[in-house]
């Protein structure tokens, strides 16, 4: 999606990236556990969280850069 914010030079110049976060429940055997209906309804949080399919991936970002809070 594109909108008015994309006209701001700092946003227009920023690189885009896709970040997919996913969580899984794993049994002690290492096999995935099917989440219960309640877990699916409330947003489960499994014991294994991945980012783009990796556990503990290295990435850095500066959330405050460009907002007058330091750089």
Buried (B, 14 or more C-beta within 10 A) or exposed (E): EEEEEEEEEEEEEEEEEEEEEEEEBEEEEEEEBEBEEEBEEEEBEBEEEBBEEEEEEEEEEEEEEEEEEEE
